[in-house]
Amino acid sequence: MARATIDMVTLDLRLEEELAKHASLKEFKVVLYRQDPDETGCNWNARIERVGSRHLNDCSWWDVVPRLRERFNLR
């Protein structure tokens, strides 16, 4: 499946939408960045930490970045 290309702002919004399905966005600290394409051809990555939550052991959101990396590349 080919990745769709989107801009950084749109990708950030998609990431926020996906995280909001799991908890309040205030519970997440997100860093989104462009990188050289990796072995799969994806040219971005993100680092997400869950902070200030009583549910720190909830791992349900861990697949958000891998799923989005499969679908999108940055322009």
PDB file of N, CA, C and O in Angstrom:
ATOM      1  N   MET A   1       0.840  -1.180   0.000  1.00  0.00           N
ATOM      2  CA  MET A   1       0.000   0.000   0.000  1.00  0.00           C
ATOM      3  C   MET A   1       0.890   1.250   0.000  1.00  0.00           C
ATOM      4  O   MET A   1       1.797   1.370   0.823  1.00  0.00           O
ATOM      5  N   ALA A   2       0.631   2.151  -0.902  1.00  0.00           N
ATOM      6  CA  ALA A   2       1.408   3.387  -0.991  1.00  0.00           C
ATOM      7  C   ALA A   2       0.951   4.371   0.085  1.00  0.00           C
ATOM      8  O   ALA A   2      -0.228   4.434   0.434  1.00  0.00           O
ATOM      9  N   ARG A   3       1.904   5.126   0.594  1.00  0.00           N
ATOM     10  CA  ARG A   3       1.582   6.149   1.590  1.00  0.00           C
ATOM     11  C   ARG A   3       1.061   7.411   0.906  1.00  0.00           C
ATOM     12  O   ARG A   3       1.543   7.798  -0.158  1.00  0.00           O
ATOM     13  N   ALA A   4       0.078   8.040   1.528  1.00  0.00           N
ATOM     14  CA  ALA A   4      -0.375   9.351   1.081  1.00  0.00           C
ATOM     15  C   ALA A   4       0.614  10.385   1.598  1.00  0.00           C
ATOM     16  O   ALA A   4       1.192  10.200   2.669  1.00  0.00           O
ATOM     17  N   THR A   5       0.819  11.466   0.861  1.00  0.00           N
ATOM     18  CA  THR A   5       1.705  12.521   1.341  1.00  0.00           C
ATOM     19  C   THR A   5       0.859  13.669   1.889  1.00  0.00           C
ATOM     20  O   THR A   5      -0.088  14.131   1.253  1.00  0.00           O
ATOM     21  N   ILE A   6       1.231  14.110   3.088  1.00  0.00           N
ATOM     22  CA  ILE A   6       0.520  15.203   3.745  1.00  0.00           C
ATOM     23  C   ILE A   6       1.532  16.154   4.370  1.00  0.00           C
ATOM     24  O   ILE A   6       2.699  15.802   4.541  1.00  0.00           O
ATOM     25  N   ASP A   7       1.084  17.359   4.709  1.00  0.00           N
ATOM     26  CA  ASP A   7       1.997  18.320   5.326  1.00  0.00           C
ATOM     27  C   ASP A   7       2.074  18.080   6.838  1.00  0.00           C
ATOM     28  O   ASP A   7       1.273  17.329   7.395  1.00  0.00           O
ATOM     29  N   MET A   8       3.030  18.716   7.484  1.00  0.00           N
ATOM     30  CA  MET A   8       3.304  18.513   8.903  1.00  0.00           C
ATOM     31  C   MET A   8       2.095  18.885   9.774  1.00  0.00           C
ATOM     32  O   MET A   8       1.794  18.184  10.741  1.00  0.00           O
ATOM     33  N   VAL A   9       1.410  19.968   9.443  1.00  0.00           N
ATOM     34  CA  VAL A   9       0.261  20.413  10.238  1.00  0.00           C
ATOM     35  C   VAL A   9      -0.852  19.370  10.183  1.00  0.00           C
ATOM     36  O   VAL A   9      -1.448  19.047  11.211  1.00  0.00           O
ATOM     37  N   THR A  10      -1.136  18.846   9.001  1.00  0.00           N
ATOM     38  CA  THR A  10      -2.176  17.831   8.852  1.00  0.00           C
ATOM     39  C   THR A  10      -1.803  16.554   9.589  1.00  0.00           C
ATOM     40  O   THR A  10      -2.649  15.932  10.232  1.00  0.00           O
ATOM     41  N   LEU A  11      -0.542  16.167   9.495  1.00  0.00           N
ATOM     42  CA  LEU A  11      -0.089  14.976  10.212  1.00  0.00           C
ATOM     43  C   LEU A  11      -0.219  15.174  11.720  1.00  0.00           C
ATOM     44  O   LEU A  11      -0.642  14.262  12.430  1.00  0.00           O
ATOM     45  N   ASP A  12       0.138  16.347  12.207  1.00  0.00           N
ATOM     46  CA  ASP A  12       0.007  16.645  13.624  1.00  0.00           C
ATOM     47  C   ASP A  12      -1.452  16.543  14.059  1.00  0.00           C
ATOM     48  O   ASP A  12      -1.741  16.001  15.126  1.00  0.00           O
ATOM     49  N   LEU A  13      -2.366  17.054  13.251  1.00  0.00           N
ATOM     50  CA  LEU A  13      -3.793  16.966  13.577  1.00  0.00           C
ATOM     51  C   LEU A  13      -4.272  15.518  13.595  1.00  0.00           C
ATOM     52  O   LEU A  13      -5.037  15.129  14.478  1.00  0.00           O
ATOM     53  N   ARG A  14      -3.828  14.719  12.628  1.00  0.00           N
ATOM     54  CA  ARG A  14      -4.197  13.293  12.605  1.00  0.00           C
ATOM     55  C   ARG A  14      -3.685  12.581  13.855  1.00  0.00           C
ATOM     56  O   ARG A  14      -4.391  11.771  14.455  1.00  0.00           O
ATOM     57  N   LEU A  15      -2.471  12.890  14.230  1.00  0.00           N
ATOM     58  CA  LEU A  15      -1.876  12.294  15.423  1.00  0.00           C
ATOM     59  C   LEU A  15      -2.680  12.669  16.664  1.00  0.00           C
ATOM     60  O   LEU A  15      -2.960  11.812  17.503  1.00  0.00           O
ATOM     61  N   GLU A  16      -3.051  13.938  16.786  1.00  0.00           N
ATOM     62  CA  GLU A  16      -3.862  14.387  17.915  1.00  0.00           C
ATOM     63  C   GLU A  16      -5.228  13.700  17.932  1.00  0.00           C
ATOM     64  O   GLU A  16      -5.709  13.311  18.996  1.00  0.00           O
ATOM     65  N   GLU A  17      -5.856  13.546  16.765  1.00  0.00           N
ATOM     66  CA  GLU A  17      -7.150  12.873  16.681  1.00  0.00           C
ATOM     67  C   GLU A  17      -7.052  11.435  17.183  1.00  0.00           C
ATOM     68  O   GLU A  17      -7.913  10.966  17.926  1.00  0.00           O
ATOM     69  N   GLU A  18      -6.001  10.750  16.772  1.00  0.00           N
ATOM     70  CA  GLU A  18      -5.826   9.356  17.189  1.00  0.00           C
ATOM     71  C   GLU A  18      -5.554   9.248  18.684  1.00  0.00           C
ATOM     72  O   GLU A  18      -6.105   8.371  19.350  1.00  0.00           O
ATOM     73  N   LEU A  19      -4.717  10.122  19.215  1.00  0.00           N
ATOM     74  CA  LEU A  19      -4.426  10.081  20.648  1.00  0.00           C
ATOM     75  C   LEU A  19      -5.660  10.437  21.476  1.00  0.00           C
ATOM     76  O   LEU A  19      -5.863   9.888  22.559  1.00  0.00           O
ATOM     77  N   ALA A  20      -6.478  11.349  20.972  1.00  0.00           N
ATOM     78  CA  ALA A  20      -7.683  11.766  21.698  1.00  0.00           C
ATOM     79  C   ALA A  20      -8.682  10.620  21.848  1.00  0.00           C
ATOM     80  O   ALA A  20      -9.548  10.675  22.721  1.00  0.00           O
ATOM     81  N   LYS A  21      -8.581   9.601  21.029  1.00  0.00           N
ATOM     82  CA  LYS A  21      -9.443   8.423  21.159  1.00  0.00           C
ATOM     83  C   LYS A  21      -9.099   7.628  22.411  1.00  0.00           C
ATOM     84  O   LYS A  21      -9.907   6.831  22.888  1.00  0.00           O
ATOM     85  N   HIS A  22      -7.893   7.845  22.945  1.00  0.00           N
ATOM     86  CA  HIS A  22      -7.416   7.071  24.086  1.00  0.00           C
ATOM     87  C   HIS A  22      -7.446   7.842  25.392  1.00  0.00           C
ATOM     88  O   HIS A  22      -7.609   7.245  26.456  1.00  0.00           O
ATOM     89  N   ALA A  23      -7.292   9.162  25.331  1.00  0.00           N
ATOM     90  CA  ALA A  23      -7.261   9.978  26.556  1.00  0.00           C
ATOM     91  C   ALA A  23      -7.233  11.453  26.151  1.00  0.00           C
ATOM     92  O   ALA A  23      -7.172  11.787  24.968  1.00  0.00           O
ATOM     93  N   SER A  24      -7.278  12.307  27.137  1.00  0.00           N
ATOM     94  CA  SER A  24      -7.169  13.739  26.896  1.00  0.00           C
ATOM     95  C   SER A  24      -5.793  14.056  26.317  1.00  0.00           C
ATOM     96  O   SER A  24      -4.791  13.478  26.737  1.00  0.00           O
ATOM     97  N   LEU A  25      -5.746  14.968  25.359  1.00  0.00           N
ATOM     98  CA  LEU A  25      -4.461  15.355  24.771  1.00  0.00           C
ATOM     99  C   LEU A  25      -3.524  15.955  25.801  1.00  0.00           C
ATOM    100  O   LEU A  25      -2.307  15.935  25.611  1.00  0.00           O
ATOM    101  N   LYS A  26      -4.063  16.489  26.887  1.00  0.00           N
ATOM    102  CA  LYS A  26      -3.228  17.060  27.939  1.00  0.00           C
ATOM    103  C   LYS A  26      -2.387  15.998  28.630  1.00  0.00           C
ATOM    104  O   LYS A  26      -1.426  16.324  29.327  1.00  0.00           O
ATOM    105  N   GLU A  27      -2.740  14.732  28.444  1.00  0.00           N
ATOM    106  CA  GLU A  27      -1.987  13.635  29.054  1.00  0.00           C
ATOM    107  C   GLU A  27      -0.788  13.201  28.224  1.00  0.00           C
ATOM    108  O   GLU A  27      -0.024  12.338  28.655  1.00  0.00           O
ATOM    109  N   PHE A  28      -0.608  13.788  27.033  1.00  0.00           N
ATOM    110  CA  PHE A  28       0.463  13.370  26.151  1.00  0.00           C
ATOM    111  C   PHE A  28       1.417  14.516  25.846  1.00  0.00           C
ATOM    112  O   PHE A  28       1.012  15.667  25.686  1.00  0.00           O
ATOM    113  N   LYS A  29       2.679  14.167  25.770  1.00  0.00           N
ATOM    114  CA  LYS A  29       3.720  15.092  25.314  1.00  0.00           C
ATOM    115  C   LYS A  29       4.213  14.511  23.984  1.00  0.00           C
ATOM    116  O   LYS A  29       4.705  13.384  23.935  1.00  0.00           O
ATOM    117  N   VAL A  30       4.075  15.297  22.905  1.00  0.00           N
ATOM    118  CA  VAL A  30       4.336  14.786  21.558  1.00  0.00           C
ATOM    119  C   VAL A  30       5.422  15.612  20.875  1.00  0.00           C
ATOM    120  O   VAL A  30       5.401  16.842  20.916  1.00  0.00           O
ATOM    121  N   VAL A  31       6.367  14.921  20.250  1.00  0.00           N
ATOM    122  CA  VAL A  31       7.365  15.556  19.393  1.00  0.00           C
ATOM    123  C   VAL A  31       7.285  14.845  18.047  1.00  0.00           C
ATOM    124  O   VAL A  31       7.525  13.641  17.953  1.00  0.00           O
ATOM    125  N   LEU A  32       6.949  15.590  17.026  1.00  0.00           N
ATOM    126  CA  LEU A  32       6.825  15.071  15.675  1.00  0.00           C
ATOM    127  C   LEU A  32       7.977  15.642  14.857  1.00  0.00           C
ATOM    128  O   LEU A  32       8.234  16.845  14.904  1.00  0.00           O
ATOM    129  N   TYR A  33       8.677  14.782  14.103  1.00  0.00           N
ATOM    130  CA  TYR A  33       9.834  15.274  13.357  1.00  0.00           C
ATOM    131  C   TYR A  33      10.027  14.552  12.028  1.00  0.00           C
ATOM    132  O   TYR A  33       9.660  13.389  11.859  1.00  0.00           O
ATOM    133  N   ARG A  34      10.622  15.297  11.089  1.00  0.00           N
ATOM    134  CA  ARG A  34      10.968  14.744   9.783  1.00  0.00           C
ATOM    135  C   ARG A  34      12.325  14.050   9.908  1.00  0.00           C
ATOM    136  O   ARG A  34      13.186  14.473  10.679  1.00  0.00           O
ATOM    137  N   GLN A  35      12.497  12.976   9.134  1.00  0.00           N
ATOM    138  CA  GLN A  35      13.768  12.264   9.104  1.00  0.00           C
ATOM    139  C   GLN A  35      14.016  11.772   7.688  1.00  0.00           C
ATOM    140  O   GLN A  35      13.108  11.781   6.856  1.00  0.00           O
ATOM    141  N   ASP A  36      15.234  11.345   7.412  1.00  0.00           N
ATOM    142  CA  ASP A  36      15.498  10.698   6.129  1.00  0.00           C
ATOM    143  C   ASP A  36      14.667   9.421   6.070  1.00  0.00           C
ATOM    144  O   ASP A  36      14.442   8.784   7.099  1.00  0.00           O
ATOM    145  N   PRO A  37      14.210   9.040   4.887  1.00  0.00           N
ATOM    146  CA  PRO A  37      13.412   7.814   4.795  1.00  0.00           C
ATOM    147  C   PRO A  37      14.147   6.620   5.403  1.00  0.00           C
ATOM    148  O   PRO A  37      15.340   6.420   5.175  1.00  0.00           O
ATOM    149  N   ASP A  38      13.409   5.842   6.175  1.00  0.00           N
ATOM    150  CA  ASP A  38      13.996   4.643   6.778  1.00  0.00           C
ATOM    151  C   ASP A  38      13.856   3.467   5.806  1.00  0.00           C
ATOM    152  O   ASP A  38      13.496   3.664   4.645  1.00  0.00           O
ATOM    153  N   GLU A  39      14.136   2.255   6.272  1.00  0.00           N
ATOM    154  CA  GLU A  39      14.103   1.087   5.383  1.00  0.00           C
ATOM    155  C   GLU A  39      12.711   0.803   4.833  1.00  0.00           C
ATOM    156  O   GLU A  39      12.578   0.113   3.822  1.00  0.00           O
ATOM    157  N   THR A  40      11.669   1.324   5.483  1.00  0.00           N
ATOM    158  CA  THR A  40      10.308   1.134   4.968  1.00  0.00           C
ATOM    159  C   THR A  40       9.883   2.271   4.051  1.00  0.00           C
ATOM    160  O   THR A  40       8.827   2.194   3.423  1.00  0.00           O
ATOM    161  N   GLY A  41      10.694   3.332   3.964  1.00  0.00           N
ATOM    162  CA  GLY A  41      10.378   4.483   3.128  1.00  0.00           C
ATOM    163  C   GLY A  41       9.671   5.606   3.853  1.00  0.00           C
ATOM    164  O   GLY A  41       9.342   6.623   3.242  1.00  0.00           O
ATOM    165  N   CYS A  42       9.430   5.445   5.141  1.00  0.00           N
ATOM    166  CA  CYS A  42       8.745   6.481   5.915  1.00  0.00           C
ATOM    167  C   CYS A  42       9.724   7.608   6.254  1.00  0.00           C
ATOM    168  O   CYS A  42      10.850   7.352   6.680  1.00  0.00           O
ATOM    169  N   ASN A  43       9.283   8.866   6.060  1.00  0.00           N
ATOM    170  CA  ASN A  43      10.192   9.997   6.251  1.00  0.00           C
ATOM    171  C   ASN A  43       9.863  10.867   7.467  1.00  0.00           C
ATOM    172  O   ASN A  43      10.230  12.041   7.501  1.00  0.00           O
ATOM    173  N   TRP A  44       9.181  10.310   8.455  1.00  0.00           N
ATOM    174  CA  TRP A  44       8.911  11.052   9.688  1.00  0.00           C
ATOM    175  C   TRP A  44       8.822  10.068  10.850  1.00  0.00           C
ATOM    176  O   TRP A  44       8.737   8.855  10.658  1.00  0.00           O
ATOM    177  N   ASN A  45       8.844  10.625  12.061  1.00  0.00           N
ATOM    178  CA  ASN A  45       8.675   9.810  13.253  1.00  0.00           C
ATOM    179  C   ASN A  45       8.124  10.712  14.350  1.00  0.00           C
ATOM    180  O   ASN A  45       8.040  11.929  14.185  1.00  0.00           O
ATOM    181  N   ALA A  46       7.756  10.109  15.455  1.00  0.00           N
ATOM    182  CA  ALA A  46       7.225  10.871  16.583  1.00  0.00           C
ATOM    183  C   ALA A  46       7.648  10.200  17.875  1.00  0.00           C
ATOM    184  O   ALA A  46       7.790   8.980  17.957  1.00  0.00           O
ATOM    185  N   ARG A  47       7.841  11.029  18.868  1.00  0.00           N
ATOM    186  CA  ARG A  47       8.104  10.533  20.218  1.00  0.00           C
ATOM    187  C   ARG A  47       6.939  11.006  21.079  1.00  0.00           C
ATOM    188  O   ARG A  47       6.627  12.195  21.129  1.00  0.00           O
ATOM    189  N   ILE A  48       6.306  10.058  21.750  1.00  0.00           N
ATOM    190  CA  ILE A  48       5.142  10.376  22.576  1.00  0.00           C
ATOM    191  C   ILE A  48       5.364   9.828  23.971  1.00  0.00           C
ATOM    192  O   ILE A  48       5.757   8.675  24.151  1.00  0.00           O
ATOM    193  N   GLU A  49       5.106  10.671  24.950  1.00  0.00           N
ATOM    194  CA  GLU A  49       5.149  10.246  26.344  1.00  0.00           C
ATOM    195  C   GLU A  49       3.810  10.574  26.979  1.00  0.00           C
ATOM    196  O   GLU A  49       3.224  11.623  26.709  1.00  0.00           O
ATOM    197  N   ARG A  50       3.339   9.686  27.810  1.00  0.00           N
ATOM    198  CA  ARG A  50       2.108   9.953  28.544  1.00  0.00           C
ATOM    199  C   ARG A  50       2.499  10.482  29.915  1.00  0.00           C
ATOM    200  O   ARG A  50       3.232   9.832  30.660  1.00  0.00           O
ATOM    201  N   VAL A  51       2.002  11.664  30.236  1.00  0.00           N
ATOM    202  CA  VAL A  51       2.363  12.325  31.488  1.00  0.00           C
ATOM    203  C   VAL A  51       1.098  12.740  32.238  1.00  0.00           C
ATOM    204  O   VAL A  51       0.037  12.911  31.637  1.00  0.00           O
ATOM    205  N   GLY A  52       1.218  12.896  33.525  1.00  0.00           N
ATOM    206  CA  GLY A  52       0.124  13.439  34.332  1.00  0.00           C
ATOM    207  C   GLY A  52      -1.148  12.643  34.266  1.00  0.00           C
ATOM    208  O   GLY A  52      -2.232  13.227  34.243  1.00  0.00           O
ATOM    209  N   SER A  53      -1.062  11.344  34.235  1.00  0.00           N
ATOM    210  CA  SER A  53      -2.251  10.510  34.142  1.00  0.00           C
ATOM    211  C   SER A  53      -2.241   9.445  35.230  1.00  0.00           C
ATOM    212  O   SER A  53      -1.190   8.970  35.658  1.00  0.00           O
ATOM    213  N   ARG A  54      -3.425   9.093  35.654  1.00  0.00           N
ATOM    214  CA  ARG A  54      -3.543   7.977  36.600  1.00  0.00           C
ATOM    215  C   ARG A  54      -3.417   6.648  35.865  1.00  0.00           C
ATOM    216  O   ARG A  54      -3.292   5.595  36.490  1.00  0.00           O
ATOM    217  N   HIS A  55      -3.449   6.702  34.542  1.00  0.00           N
ATOM    218  CA  HIS A  55      -3.456   5.486  33.734  1.00  0.00           C
ATOM    219  C   HIS A  55      -2.135   5.302  32.988  1.00  0.00           C
ATOM    220  O   HIS A  55      -2.135   4.977  31.801  1.00  0.00           O
ATOM    221  N   LEU A  56      -1.032   5.503  33.663  1.00  0.00           N
ATOM    222  CA  LEU A  56       0.273   5.414  33.008  1.00  0.00           C
ATOM    223  C   LEU A  56       0.565   4.015  32.470  1.00  0.00           C
ATOM    224  O   LEU A  56       1.373   3.865  31.553  1.00  0.00           O
ATOM    225  N   ASN A  57      -0.074   2.997  33.024  1.00  0.00           N
ATOM    226  CA  ASN A  57       0.157   1.629  32.554  1.00  0.00           C
ATOM    227  C   ASN A  57      -0.721   1.249  31.373  1.00  0.00           C
ATOM    228  O   ASN A  57      -0.604   0.135  30.863  1.00  0.00           O
ATOM    229  N   ASP A  58      -1.599   2.142  30.921  1.00  0.00           N
ATOM    230  CA  ASP A  58      -2.458   1.891  29.766  1.00  0.00           C
ATOM    231  C   ASP A  58      -1.618   1.999  28.498  1.00  0.00           C
ATOM    232  O   ASP A  58      -1.096   3.070  28.189  1.00  0.00           O
ATOM    233  N   CYS A  59      -1.486   0.910  27.774  1.00  0.00           N
ATOM    234  CA  CYS A  59      -0.649   0.869  26.577  1.00  0.00           C
ATOM    235  C   CYS A  59      -1.473   0.887  25.287  1.00  0.00           C
ATOM    236  O   CYS A  59      -0.921   0.677  24.208  1.00  0.00           O
ATOM    237  N   SER A  60      -2.770   1.132  25.378  1.00  0.00           N
ATOM    238  CA  SER A  60      -3.645   1.032  24.208  1.00  0.00           C
ATOM    239  C   SER A  60      -3.280   2.004  23.089  1.00  0.00           C
ATOM    240  O   SER A  60      -3.629   1.766  21.933  1.00  0.00           O
ATOM    241  N   TRP A  61      -2.591   3.084  23.408  1.00  0.00           N
ATOM    242  CA  TRP A  61      -2.243   4.115  22.427  1.00  0.00           C
ATOM    243  C   TRP A  61      -0.893   3.878  21.754  1.00  0.00           C
ATOM    244  O   TRP A  61      -0.521   4.625  20.849  1.00  0.00           O
ATOM    245  N   TRP A  62      -0.168   2.873  22.169  1.00  0.00           N
ATOM    246  CA  TRP A  62       1.189   2.649  21.676  1.00  0.00           C
ATOM    247  C   TRP A  62       1.266   2.388  20.171  1.00  0.00           C
ATOM    248  O   TRP A  62       2.316   2.617  19.571  1.00  0.00           O
ATOM    249  N   ASP A  63       0.198   1.922  19.551  1.00  0.00           N
ATOM    250  CA  ASP A  63       0.259   1.611  18.119  1.00  0.00           C
ATOM    251  C   ASP A  63      -0.124   2.792  17.227  1.00  0.00           C
ATOM    252  O   ASP A  63      -0.155   2.646  16.005  1.00  0.00           O
ATOM    253  N   VAL A  64      -0.416   3.951  17.804  1.00  0.00           N
ATOM    254  CA  VAL A  64      -0.836   5.108  17.015  1.00  0.00           C
ATOM    255  C   VAL A  64       0.238   5.510  16.000  1.00  0.00           C
ATOM    256  O   VAL A  64      -0.065   5.647  14.815  1.00  0.00           O
ATOM    257  N   VAL A  65       1.458   5.695  16.429  1.00  0.00           N
ATOM    258  CA  VAL A  65       2.521   6.122  15.514  1.00  0.00           C
ATOM    259  C   VAL A  65       2.809   5.062  14.445  1.00  0.00           C
ATOM    260  O   VAL A  65       2.868   5.414  13.267  1.00  0.00           O
ATOM    261  N   PRO A  66       2.988   3.792  14.793  1.00  0.00           N
ATOM    262  CA  PRO A  66       3.235   2.801  13.726  1.00  0.00           C
ATOM    263  C   PRO A  66       2.112   2.748  12.685  1.00  0.00           C
ATOM    264  O   PRO A  66       2.388   2.607  11.494  1.00  0.00           O
ATOM    265  N   ARG A  67       0.857   2.859  13.115  1.00  0.00           N
ATOM    266  CA  ARG A  67      -0.251   2.836  12.155  1.00  0.00           C
ATOM    267  C   ARG A  67      -0.204   4.048  11.226  1.00  0.00           C
ATOM    268  O   ARG A  67      -0.426   3.913  10.022  1.00  0.00           O
ATOM    269  N   LEU A  68       0.082   5.230  11.774  1.00  0.00           N
ATOM    270  CA  LEU A  68       0.154   6.427  10.940  1.00  0.00           C
ATOM    271  C   LEU A  68       1.388   6.424  10.035  1.00  0.00           C
ATOM    272  O   LEU A  68       1.336   6.928   8.913  1.00  0.00           O
ATOM    273  N   ARG A  69       2.495   5.859  10.519  1.00  0.00           N
ATOM    274  CA  ARG A  69       3.706   5.770   9.687  1.00  0.00           C
ATOM    275  C   ARG A  69       3.466   4.880   8.473  1.00  0.00           C
ATOM    276  O   ARG A  69       4.057   5.111   7.418  1.00  0.00           O
ATOM    277  N   GLU A  70       2.613   3.873   8.601  1.00  0.00           N
ATOM    278  CA  GLU A  70       2.291   3.007   7.474  1.00  0.00           C
ATOM    279  C   GLU A  70       1.457   3.737   6.423  1.00  0.00           C
ATOM    280  O   GLU A  70       1.509   3.389   5.243  1.00  0.00           O
ATOM    281  N   ARG A  71       0.697   4.737   6.834  1.00  0.00           N
ATOM    282  CA  ARG A  71      -0.274   5.395   5.944  1.00  0.00           C
ATOM    283  C   ARG A  71       0.205   6.696   5.329  1.00  0.00           C
ATOM    284  O   ARG A  71      -0.247   7.060   4.243  1.00  0.00           O
ATOM    285  N   PHE A  72       1.129   7.424   6.005  1.00  0.00           N
ATOM    286  CA  PHE A  72       1.453   8.782   5.550  1.00  0.00           C
ATOM    287  C   PHE A  72       2.948   9.037   5.462  1.00  0.00           C
ATOM    288  O   PHE A  72       3.734   8.482   6.230  1.00  0.00           O
ATOM    289  N   ASN A  73       3.328   9.886   4.513  1.00  0.00           N
ATOM    290  CA  ASN A  73       4.656  10.477   4.410  1.00  0.00           C
ATOM    291  C   ASN A  73       4.476  11.980   4.357  1.00  0.00           C
ATOM    292  O   ASN A  73       3.431  12.475   3.933  1.00  0.00           O
ATOM    293  N   LEU A  74       5.489  12.699   4.784  1.00  0.00           N
ATOM    294  CA  LEU A  74       5.444  14.153   4.700  1.00  0.00           C
ATOM    295  C   LEU A  74       5.843  14.630   3.314  1.00  0.00           C
ATOM    296  O   LEU A  74       6.680  14.022   2.648  1.00  0.00           O
ATOM    297  N   ARG A  75       5.234  15.721   2.895  1.00  0.00           N
ATOM    298  CA  ARG A  75       5.599  16.317   1.595  1.00  0.00           C
ATOM    299  C   ARG A  75       6.969  16.909   1.687  1.00  0.00           C
ATOM    300  O   ARG A  75       7.470  17.461   0.707  1.00  0.00           O
TER     301      ARG A  75
END
